[in-house]
Amino acid sequence: MLIVDAQVHIWSAGPPTNQAHRQVNSYSAEECIRDMDAAGVNACLLHPPGWDPNSGKISEEAAAKYPNRFGILGNFPLDKQENRSLIDGWKKRPGMLGLRYAFTQVLQTEAGKPMTIRLLAANDKEISWSKRLLAGLGGFVLLWLLAAAIARRPAARPASA
């Protein structure tokens, strides 16, 4: 069975600002692979952390070097209009599978501000509130269906049982 960890960080610019993460100055692709092998994990999705400004580059280098072990859900600053052009070729970058954002700040979700989902649109057409609501509800329904499917599965048992 293929086992993929859905959220892993690698970094090189000092310890994480979030105390919930391991407090080391760096965590390399090779260290990550060592830990994955020890845990029986085949691959992972890298999420470049915000505390390391070089984490996107580090993640792309890791995915290029170990394409069967790493994929990336990357990001870029949404408050810069010039970043809109990154969307067209985003998935052509090494290991890049998509984008990941947690819209937790008011500035990121207020209509009319540069840090809105509109910036992620490949064209300049306005995304209507109804489409945003539909996309949000669709995501909720998808997560609900996934949770229901997992709940129906028999409990996982250790291989030795």
C-alpha positions as CSV (number, residue, x, y, z in Angstrom):
1,M,0.0,0.0,0.0
2,L,1.3,3.4,-0.9
3,I,1.5,5.7,2.1
4,V,1.8,9.5,1.5
5,D,2.2,12.1,4.2
6,A,0.0,15.0,3.1
7,Q,1.9,17.8,4.9
8,V,5.6,18.0,5.5
9,H,8.0,21.0,5.9
10,I,11.7,21.2,5.0
11,W,13.7,24.3,5.8
12,S,17.2,25.8,6.2
13,A,16.7,29.2,7.8
14,G,16.7,28.7,11.5
15,P,14.1,27.1,13.8
16,P,10.4,27.4,13.1
17,T,8.5,30.2,14.6
18,N,5.7,27.8,15.5
19,Q,6.7,25.8,18.6
20,A,4.6,22.9,17.5
21,H,7.3,22.0,14.9
22,R,10.5,20.4,15.7
23,Q,12.9,23.1,16.9
24,V,16.0,22.6,14.7
25,N,17.7,25.1,12.5
26,S,17.2,23.0,9.4
27,Y,15.4,19.9,8.2
28,S,16.7,18.7,4.8
29,A,15.2,16.5,2.2
30,E,17.6,13.8,3.1
31,E,16.6,13.9,6.8
32,C,13.0,13.8,5.7
33,I,13.6,10.8,3.6
34,R,15.4,9.1,6.4
35,D,12.4,9.7,8.7
36,M,9.9,8.7,6.0
37,D,11.8,5.4,5.5
38,A,11.8,4.7,9.3
39,A,8.1,5.3,9.5
40,G,7.2,3.4,6.3
41,V,6.1,6.4,4.4
42,N,6.6,6.2,0.6
43,A,6.2,9.9,-0.4
44,C,5.0,13.2,0.9
45,L,3.6,16.6,-0.1
46,L,5.9,19.4,0.8
47,H,4.3,22.6,2.1
48,P,7.0,25.3,2.1
49,P,6.7,27.0,5.5
50,G,6.4,30.7,5.9
51,W,9.2,31.1,8.4
52,D,11.8,30.2,5.8
53,P,12.0,32.6,2.8
54,N,14.0,30.0,0.9
55,S,11.7,27.1,1.6
56,G,10.0,27.2,-1.9
57,K,13.4,26.9,-3.6
58,I,14.5,24.1,-1.2
59,S,11.3,22.2,-1.8
60,E,11.7,22.5,-5.6
61,E,15.3,21.3,-5.4
62,A,14.2,18.3,-3.3
63,A,11.4,17.4,-5.7
64,A,13.7,17.6,-8.7
65,K,16.3,15.4,-6.9
66,Y,13.8,12.9,-5.5
67,P,10.7,13.1,-7.9
68,N,9.3,9.8,-6.6
69,R,9.4,10.9,-3.0
70,F,8.3,14.6,-3.0
71,G,5.5,16.6,-4.5
72,I,4.8,20.3,-3.6
73,L,1.8,22.4,-2.8
74,G,3.5,25.8,-3.1
75,N,2.7,29.4,-2.5
76,F,3.7,32.9,-3.4
77,P,2.8,36.3,-1.9
78,L,-0.7,37.2,-2.9
79,D,-0.3,40.8,-2.2
80,K,1.9,41.4,-5.2
81,Q,0.0,41.9,-8.5
82,E,3.1,40.8,-10.5
83,N,2.7,37.3,-9.0
84,R,-0.4,36.8,-11.1
85,S,1.8,35.8,-14.0
86,L,3.2,32.8,-12.0
87,I,-0.1,31.0,-12.3
88,D,0.3,30.0,-16.0
89,G,3.5,28.0,-15.5
90,W,3.1,27.1,-11.9
91,K,2.7,23.3,-12.3
92,K,5.6,23.2,-14.7
93,R,7.9,23.8,-11.8
94,P,9.7,20.7,-10.3
95,G,7.3,18.7,-8.3
96,M,4.7,21.4,-8.2
97,L,1.2,19.9,-7.9
98,G,-0.8,23.0,-6.9
99,L,-1.2,25.8,-4.4
100,R,-1.9,25.9,-0.7
101,Y,-3.2,28.8,1.2
102,A,-4.9,29.2,4.5
103,F,-7.0,32.3,4.2
104,T,-7.0,33.2,7.9
105,Q,-6.4,36.9,7.8
106,V,-9.1,39.5,7.0
107,L,-6.8,41.1,4.5
108,Q,-6.7,37.9,2.5
109,T,-10.5,37.6,2.1
110,E,-11.9,41.1,1.9
111,A,-13.4,41.9,-1.4
112,G,-11.5,44.6,-3.3
113,K,-8.2,44.0,-1.5
114,P,-5.3,42.7,-3.6
115,M,-4.9,39.5,-1.4
116,T,-8.1,37.9,-2.6
117,I,-8.8,34.7,-4.4
118,R,-9.4,36.9,-7.5
119,L,-5.6,37.2,-7.8
120,L,-5.4,33.4,-8.3
121,A,-7.7,33.6,-11.3
122,A,-5.8,33.2,-14.6
123,N,-7.7,36.1,-16.2
124,D,-8.9,39.4,-15.0
125,K,-12.6,38.5,-14.9
126,E,-14.2,39.0,-11.5
127,I,-15.1,35.8,-9.7
128,S,-18.6,36.2,-8.5
129,W,-19.5,35.7,-4.8
130,S,-21.9,33.0,-5.9
131,K,-19.1,31.0,-7.6
132,R,-16.9,31.5,-4.5
133,L,-19.7,30.3,-2.3
134,L,-20.3,27.3,-4.6
135,A,-16.6,26.5,-4.5
136,G,-16.5,26.7,-0.7
137,L,-19.6,24.5,-0.4
138,G,-18.2,22.1,-2.9
139,G,-15.1,21.7,-0.8
140,F,-17.1,21.2,2.3
141,V,-19.2,18.5,0.7
142,L,-16.1,16.8,-0.6
143,L,-14.5,16.7,2.8
144,W,-17.8,15.5,4.3
145,L,-18.0,12.7,1.8
146,L,-14.4,11.8,2.4
147,A,-15.0,11.6,6.2
148,A,-18.1,9.5,5.6
149,A,-16.1,7.1,3.4
150,I,-13.3,6.8,6.0
151,A,-15.9,6.2,8.8
152,R,-17.3,3.2,6.8
153,R,-14.0,1.5,6.4
154,P,-13.0,-1.2,8.9
155,A,-10.6,0.0,11.6
156,A,-6.9,-0.2,10.5
157,R,-5.0,-3.0,12.2
158,P,-1.3,-3.4,12.6
159,A,0.3,-5.7,10.0
160,S,1.5,-8.0,12.8
161,A,-2.1,-8.6,14.2
